[in-house]
């Protein structure tokens, strides 16, 4: 899979990552819908994800943490705003502490994931991150979200090749 574009729009407070996948739309959806597959690609190399709760339907919640190379833990929770398998998912994101409470001062965002057929076969996955403020967007960009998303998405091919749909 390859990231084909990253578009940052400070006026709209968005960053959109688009990637081509060698998979059907339904198979690409499983990257999000199956917590074991999700654990294998979400999180940069060296920071594996561990899913705690995974309810991928409107009103549901996904909680997980990533463990760093030194054992540090980064907890996150997503509120599922909308889910229309296998093409559309909307999540409200927050970096949280060990008790699941949002950390003060961290930018809260929303993500909109769409998966469509790609001309010539395969699928196109778009992950649009919506920021609450320009300051929040700048904070997350300075923390390296663009490079992080490229690293995360670089792991998808191995998951698609080895995990059944």
MIRO-752389 format. One record per residue (C-alpha): residue number from 1; residue in one letter; chain; x, y, z. Coordinates in steps of 0.25 Angstrom, whole numbers, m for minus. Each point is the difference from the previous one (the first is absolute). Example, Ala and Ser with C-alpha at 12.3 -4.5 7.8 and 13.67 -1.06 7.14 Angstrom:
# residues 2
SITE seq type mol     u     v     w
SITE   1    a   A    49   m18    31
SITE   2    s   A     6    14    m2
END
This chain:
# residues 165
SITE seq type mol     u     v     w
SITE   1    x   A     0     0     0
SITE   2    x   A     5    14    m2
SITE   3    x   A    m4    13     5
SITE   4    x   A    m3     8   m12
SITE   5    x   A    m3    14     6
SITE   6    x   A     0     8    13
SITE   7    x   A    m8    13    m1
SITE   8    x   A     0     9    12
SITE   9    x   A   m10    12    m1
SITE  10    x   A     2     9    12
SITE  11    x   A   m13     8    m4
SITE  12    x   A    m9   m12     1
SITE  13    x   A     9    m6    12
SITE  14    x   A     2   m13    m7
SITE  15    x   A    10    m9    m5
SITE  16    x   A    m3   m11   m10
SITE  17    x   A     8   m13    m2
SITE  18    x   A    m3    m8   m13
SITE  19    x   A     5   m14    m2
SITE  20    x   A    m1   m10   m11
SITE  21    x   A    m3   m14     5
SITE  22    x   A     1   m13    m7
SITE  23    x   A   m13    m6     6
SITE  24    x   A   m15     1    m2
SITE  25    x   A    m8    10     7
SITE  26    x   A    m5   m11     9
SITE  27    x   A    14    m5     3
SITE  28    x   A     5    14     3
SITE  29    x   A   m11     2    10
SITE  30    x   A     5   m12     8
SITE  31    x   A    12     8     3
SITE  32    x   A    m9     9     9
SITE  33    x   A   m11   m10     4
SITE  34    x   A     9   m12     5
SITE  35    x   A     7     5    13
SITE  36    x   A    12   m11    m2
SITE  37    x   A     2     6   m14
SITE  38    x   A     0    14     5
SITE  39    x   A    10    m3    10
SITE  40    x   A    10    m4   m10
SITE  41    x   A     0    13    m8
SITE  42    x   A    m5    11     9
SITE  43    x   A    12     6     7
SITE  44    x   A    14     4    m6
SITE  45    x   A    10   m12    m1
SITE  46    x   A     5    m2    15
SITE  47    x   A   m13     5     6
SITE  48    x   A   m10   m12    m1
SITE  49    x   A   m15     2     3
SITE  50    x   A    m8    m8     9
SITE  51    x   A   m15     1    m1
SITE  52    x   A    m7     0    13
SITE  53    x   A   m15     3    m5
SITE  54    x   A    m4    m1   m14
SITE  55    x   A   m15     4    m3
SITE  56    x   A     0     5   m14
SITE  57    x   A   m14     5    m2
SITE  58    x   A    m6    14     2
SITE  59    x   A     0     3    15
SITE  60    x   A    11   m11     2
SITE  61    x   A    14     3     6
SITE  62    x   A    13    m5    m4
SITE  63    x   A    11     0    11
SITE  64    x   A    14    m4    m2
SITE  65    x   A    15     3     4
SITE  66    x   A    13     0    m7
SITE  67    x   A    12    m4     7
SITE  68    x   A    14     7    m3
SITE  69    x   A    13    m6    m1
SITE  70    x   A     3     4    15
SITE  71    x   A   m13    m6     5
SITE  72    x   A    m7    14     0
SITE  73    x   A   m15    m1    m2
SITE  74    x   A    m8     9    m9
SITE  75    x   A   m15    m2     2
SITE  76    x   A   m11     4   m10
SITE  77    x   A   m15    m1    m1
SITE  78    x   A    m9     2   m12
SITE  79    x   A   m15     3     1
SITE  80    x   A    m6    m6   m13
SITE  81    x   A    m9    11    m6
SITE  82    x   A    m4    m7   m12
SITE  83    x   A     3   m14    m6
SITE  84    x   A    m5    m4   m14
SITE  85    x   A     8   m13    m3
SITE  86    x   A     7    m2    m9
SITE  87    x   A     2    14    m5
SITE  88    x   A    m1    11    11
SITE  89    x   A     4     2    14
SITE  90    x   A     0    13     9
SITE  91    x   A     8     0    13
SITE  92    x   A     2    10    11
SITE  93    x   A    14    m1     5
SITE  94    x   A     7     4    13
SITE  95    x   A    13    m3     6
SITE  96    x   A    m3    m5    14
SITE  97    x   A     6    m4    13
SITE  98    x   A     1   m14     6
SITE  99    x   A   m14     2     6
SITE 100    x   A    m6     4   m14
SITE 101    x   A    m1    15     3
SITE 102    x   A     4    10   m11
SITE 103    x   A    13     6     4
SITE 104    x   A    m1    15     2
SITE 105    x   A     6     8   m11
SITE 106    x   A     1   m11   m11
SITE 107    x   A    m7     3   m13
SITE 108    x   A   m13    m8    m2
SITE 109    x   A    m3    m4   m14
SITE 110    x   A   m10    m7    m8
SITE 111    x   A     3   m10   m11
SITE 112    x   A    m8    m3   m13
SITE 113    x   A     4   m13    m7
SITE 114    x   A    m5    m3   m13
SITE 115    x   A     3   m12    m9
SITE 116    x   A    m4    m1   m15
SITE 117    x   A     4    m8   m12
SITE 118    x   A    12     5    m7
SITE 119    x   A     0     1   m15
SITE 120    x   A     7   m12    m6
SITE 121    x   A    m3    m9    13
SITE 122    x   A     3     1    14
SITE 123    x   A    m5    10    10
SITE 124    x   A     3    15     4
SITE 125    x   A     0     3    15
SITE 126    x   A    m1    14     4
SITE 127    x   A     2     4    15
SITE 128    x   A    m4    15     2
SITE 129    x   A     4     5    14
SITE 130    x   A    m8    12     4
SITE 131    x   A     6     9    11
SITE 132    x   A    m8     9    10
SITE 133    x   A     9    12    m2
SITE 134    x   A    12     5    m8
SITE 135    x   A     9    m1    13
SITE 136    x   A    m4   m14     2
SITE 137    x   A     3    m4   m15
SITE 138    x   A    14     7     1
SITE 139    x   A     2    m7    13
SITE 140    x   A    m3   m14    m6
SITE 141    x   A     8     3   m13
SITE 142    x   A    12     4     8
SITE 143    x   A    m1   m13     8
SITE 144    x   A     2    m7   m14
SITE 145    x   A   m14    m5    m3
SITE 146    x   A     3     0   m15
SITE 147    x   A    12    m9     1
SITE 148    x   A    m7    m8    10
SITE 149    x   A   m11    m3    m9
SITE 150    x   A    10    m4   m11
SITE 151    x   A     6   m10     9
SITE 152    x   A   m13    m5     5
SITE 153    x   A    m5    m2   m14
SITE 154    x   A    13    m7    m5
SITE 155    x   A    m4   m12     9
SITE 156    x   A   m13    m2    m7
SITE 157    x   A     5    m9   m11
SITE 158    x   A     5   m10     9
SITE 159    x   A   m13    m1     7
SITE 160    x   A    m8    m1   m13
SITE 161    x   A    10   m11    m5
SITE 162    x   A    m1    m9    13
SITE 163    x   A   m13     2     7
SITE 164    x   A   m13    m6    m6
SITE 165    x   A   m11     9    m4
END
